Amino acid sequence: MAYKRPHFVREESWRYKRVKESWRSPRGKTSRVRRSKDGWPAVVKIGYARPKDERGRHPSGLVEVMVWRPQDLTGLDSKTQAVRIAHTVGENKRIQILDQAKKASIRVLNPGVKKEAVPAVAPEAAEAAPEIEVVEPTVEEAVEKPAAPTEEPEKETETPKTETAKEPAKKERKRKGKSGKKKEDKK
């Protein structure tokens, strides 16, 4: 992990939109990439491989462990392992996993909480809370009360546009047919 290996891209991917960057081995007879010419991208070779004990690790050097529930965190070593929460885990269970991982000082690679933790309300506490009564006005009350006039800031008087005179002419032109004569409206 001490050196950075090159970014392997498919030949001519920078030239054509239809050719994606994902690596494909060059097979052409005259391919400059296959022949490893100077100035062209590197070819994937066994020499670029990481040491065997480092392969498959997170860039931080920790081994990734998938977690689906809070019980999966038991028995993990925080010095050598990191946790990745599965994408199918919901928000509430994700919050439980994050709390337990924080207590055990385990690193979570994708914490991604979208909402704050909602504490579970006990049934006794729900009954003790006073209910708020919502009163909606009836139709008669809404009609009887006149709406309060809203004060609008004074608008500058606009000069009449000359385009208004052109609008009726446009309508007349639309009624004309191919011959240029006015058509009578059918009633």
Secondary structure, 3 states (H helix, E strand, C coil): CCCCCCCCCCCCCCCCCCCCCCCCCCCCCCCCCCCCCCCCCCCCCHHHCCCHHHCCCCCCCCEEEEECCHHHHCCCCCCCEEEEECCCCCHHHHHHHHHHHHHCCCCECCCCCCCCCCCCCCHHHHHHCCCCCCCCCCHHHHHHCCCCCCCCCCCCCCCCCCHHHHHHHHHHHHHECCCCCECCCCC
